[in-house]
Amino acid sequence: MSNTSMWESKPWWCQPWTILLTGITIVSGSWLLFHTLWLTLPIAILISIWWTYFLIIIPRLLSQQDSDRA
């Protein structure tokens, strides 16, 4: 399974652009609502971990797994 086909098999709400948009909205919303760094920073860190996992690590693992099969 290549990176392209991995994303093609996902619904619209699980595409890279929606993952990024959701994270940006959550971090921005936190800042706009609370104006506190101590609350927004941990949220931004958690979102960054989420992005790293779903947008970088998983596609690489699937690509590597696919190349190992070939």
N, CA, C and O of each residue as an XYZ file, in Angstrom:
280
protein
N       0.856     -1.179      0.000
C       0.000      0.000      0.000
C       0.900      1.239      0.000
O       1.695      1.423      0.922
N       0.788      2.064     -0.993
C       1.597      3.281     -1.054
C       0.932      4.389     -0.265
O      -0.231      4.278      0.122
N       1.690      5.476     -0.026
C       1.123      6.610      0.706
C      -0.127      7.138      0.028
O      -1.105      7.478      0.694
N      -0.097      7.207     -1.300
C      -1.238      7.744     -2.033
C      -2.460      6.874     -1.825
O      -3.536      7.382     -1.510
N      -2.307      5.560     -1.997
C      -3.468      4.697     -1.847
C      -3.947      4.643     -0.390
O      -5.132      4.426     -0.136
N      -3.034      4.839      0.558
C      -3.457      4.884      1.956
C      -4.447      6.020      2.166
O      -5.488      5.832      2.795
N      -4.124      7.194      1.643
C      -5.006      8.345      1.810
C      -6.257      8.219      0.956
O      -7.313      8.732      1.329
N      -6.156      7.552     -0.172
C      -7.325      7.359     -1.026
C      -8.359      6.454     -0.368
O      -9.552      6.558     -0.655
N      -7.911      5.580      0.503
C      -8.833      4.659      1.168
C      -9.504      5.267      2.399
O     -10.405      4.662      2.980
N      -9.067      6.456      2.795
C      -9.626      7.101      3.987
C     -10.785      8.018      3.611
O     -10.798      8.576      2.513
N     -11.762      8.182      4.511
C     -12.862      9.119      4.242
C     -12.353     10.566      4.261
O     -11.229     10.829      4.689
N     -13.185     11.492      3.798
C     -12.774     12.901      3.677
C     -12.340     13.480      5.017
O     -11.440     14.319      5.057
N     -12.948     13.058      6.099
C     -12.623     13.631      7.407
C     -11.330     13.065      7.994
O     -10.909     13.472      9.078
N     -10.702     12.131      7.283
C      -9.441     11.554      7.749
C      -8.335     11.777      6.716
O      -7.432     10.951      6.585
N      -8.403     12.867      6.000
C      -7.397     13.246      5.023
C      -6.378     14.174      5.687
O      -6.688     14.790      6.707
N      -5.173     14.286      5.131
C      -4.158     15.153      5.744
C      -4.629     16.597      5.941
O      -4.349     17.205      6.974
N      -5.335     17.139      4.963
C      -5.763     18.538      5.087
C      -6.764     18.713      6.219
O      -6.759     19.754      6.875
N      -7.628     17.725      6.471
C      -8.581     17.869      7.574
C      -7.896     17.672      8.918
O      -8.274     18.302      9.906
N      -6.888     16.799      8.963
C      -6.129     16.608     10.204
C      -5.395     17.900     10.560
O      -5.410     18.329     11.714
N      -4.754     18.518      9.570
C      -4.055     19.798      9.814
C      -5.032     20.904     10.195
O      -4.794     21.647     11.147
N      -6.125     21.014      9.456
C      -7.103     22.065      9.723
C      -7.722     21.926     11.114
O      -7.926     22.918     11.813
N      -8.014     20.698     11.502
C      -8.579     20.464     12.834
C      -7.590     20.862     13.925
O      -7.970     21.507     14.903
N      -6.336     20.484     13.764
C      -5.320     20.843     14.757
C      -5.125     22.342     14.866
O      -5.046     22.887     15.967
N      -5.048     23.006     13.726
C      -4.884     24.470     13.723
C      -6.089     25.135     14.371
O      -5.937     26.093     15.128
N      -7.277     24.639     14.081
C      -8.498     25.203     14.665
C      -8.521     25.028     16.173
O      -8.891     25.950     16.899
N      -8.132     23.864     16.647
C      -8.139     23.606     18.095
C      -7.130     24.494     18.817
O      -7.452     25.095     19.841
N      -5.910     24.579     18.287
C      -4.881     25.405     18.935
C      -5.278     26.882     18.869
O      -5.168     27.595     19.866
N      -5.733     27.341     17.716
C      -6.154     28.744     17.584
C      -7.343     29.047     18.478
O      -7.394     30.093     19.125
N      -8.296     28.131     18.512
C      -9.470     28.321     19.365
C      -9.103     28.400     20.832
O      -9.663     29.201     21.579
N      -8.160     27.566     21.243
C      -7.699     27.614     22.628
C      -7.099     28.979     22.952
O      -7.394     29.568     23.992
N      -6.257     29.472     22.052
C      -5.636     30.774     22.293
C      -6.673     31.894     22.280
O      -6.641     32.780     23.135
N      -7.590     31.858     21.316
C      -8.593     32.920     21.219
C      -9.566     32.914     22.401
O     -10.023     33.972     22.832
N      -9.878     31.745     22.917
C     -10.804     31.661     24.043
C     -10.153     32.010     25.381
O     -10.740     32.724     26.194
N      -8.945     31.507     25.603
C      -8.357     31.613     26.932
C      -7.193     32.588     27.048
O      -6.907     33.076     28.141
N      -6.518     32.878     25.941
C      -5.358     33.790     25.949
C      -4.347     33.426     27.037
O      -3.767     34.298     27.685
N      -4.150     32.129     27.222
C      -3.161     31.674     28.202
C      -2.216     30.673     27.562
O      -2.636     29.670     26.984
N      -0.943     30.968     27.679
C       0.076     30.101     27.089
C       0.138     28.758     27.802
O       0.368     27.732     27.162
N      -0.062     28.748     29.110
C       0.041     27.506     29.869
C      -1.041     26.502     29.476
O      -0.880     25.307     29.720
N      -2.129     26.955     28.879
C      -3.175     26.050     28.407
C      -2.994     25.722     26.919
O      -3.175     24.580     26.498
N      -2.638     26.728     26.143
C      -2.499     26.542     24.700
C      -1.270     25.720     24.342
O      -1.322     24.916     23.411
N      -0.177     25.900     25.054
C       1.055     25.180     24.739
C       0.905     23.666     24.890
O       1.309     22.943     23.979
N       0.352     23.149     25.978
C       0.161     21.690     26.049
C      -0.780     21.163     24.961
O      -0.579     20.066     24.440
N      -1.791     21.939     24.626
C      -2.693     21.537     23.541
C      -1.924     21.476     22.230
O      -2.090     20.534     21.455
N      -1.081     22.476     21.976
C      -0.279     22.501     20.750
C       0.701     21.328     20.715
O       0.944     20.759     19.651
N       1.255     20.970     21.847
C       2.176     19.831     21.903
C       1.432     18.529     21.604
O       1.921     17.696     20.842
N       0.267     18.355     22.195
C      -0.527     17.152     21.922
C      -0.945     17.073     20.449
O      -0.914     15.998     19.852
N      -1.331     18.198     19.874
C      -1.705     18.236     18.460
C      -0.489     17.897     17.599
O      -0.620     17.174     16.611
N       0.682     18.402     17.953
C       1.901     18.096     17.202
C       2.229     16.607     17.254
O       2.660     16.029     16.256
N       2.028     15.995     18.404
C       2.237     14.550     18.528
C       1.243     13.808     17.639
O       1.610     12.860     16.944
N      -0.002     14.238     17.662
C      -1.050     13.645     16.825
C      -0.679     13.755     15.350
O      -0.775     12.776     14.610
N      -0.253     14.950     14.920
C       0.163     15.155     13.534
C       1.333     14.253     13.169
O       1.332     13.614     12.116
N       2.332     14.206     14.048
C       3.512     13.394     13.774
C       3.132     11.928     13.599
O       3.620     11.258     12.689
N       2.280     11.445     14.454
C       1.871     10.053     14.399
C       1.091      9.743     13.125
O       1.443      8.819     12.392
N       0.030     10.512     12.857
C      -0.861     10.209     11.744
C      -0.364     10.693     10.387
O      -0.718     10.103      9.366
N       0.435     11.736     10.346
C       0.855     12.291      9.056
C       2.269     11.885      8.645
O       2.621     11.990      7.470
N       3.085     11.421      9.597
C       4.464     11.075      9.269
C       4.762      9.610      9.576
O       5.178      8.863      8.691
N       4.554      9.198     10.817
C       4.966      7.860     11.236
C       4.147      6.763     10.546
O       4.722      5.853      9.949
N       2.832      6.837     10.620
C       1.984      5.794     10.033
C       2.207      5.656      8.532
O       2.394      4.534      8.061
N       2.197      6.756      7.745
C       2.460      6.580      6.303
C       3.835      5.969      6.017
O       3.964      5.146      5.110
N       4.859      6.359      6.776
C       6.200      5.772      6.572
C       6.209      4.282      6.895
O       6.782      3.485      6.152
N       5.574      3.909      8.001
C       5.529      2.495      8.365
C       4.795      1.673      7.317
O       5.238      0.582      6.958
N       3.685      2.188      6.828
C       2.938      1.471      5.809
C       3.723      1.392      4.504
O       3.697      0.366      3.825
N       4.415      2.461      4.155
C       5.229      2.453      2.949
C       6.387      1.467      3.088
O       6.693      0.725      2.155
N       7.018      1.465      4.240
C       8.129      0.546      4.497
C       7.640     -0.899      4.485
O       8.294     -1.782      3.932
N       6.499     -1.125      5.094
C       5.926     -2.464      5.118
C       5.601     -2.923      3.697
O       5.816     -4.085      3.352
N       5.089     -2.018      2.882
C       4.752     -2.339      1.500
C       6.014     -2.658      0.693
O       6.022     -3.589     -0.112
N       7.088     -1.875      0.916
C       8.330     -2.125      0.179
C       9.000     -3.421      0.640
O       9.708     -4.055     -0.143
N       8.792     -3.823      1.885
C       9.351     -5.080      2.381
C       8.649     -6.282      1.733
O       9.262     -7.330      1.530
N       7.372     -6.120      1.414
C       6.615     -7.197      0.782
C       7.006     -7.386     -0.675
O       6.927     -8.494     -1.205
N       7.429     -6.302     -1.323
C       7.729     -6.375     -2.767
C       9.028     -7.057     -3.074
O       9.398     -7.184     -4.242
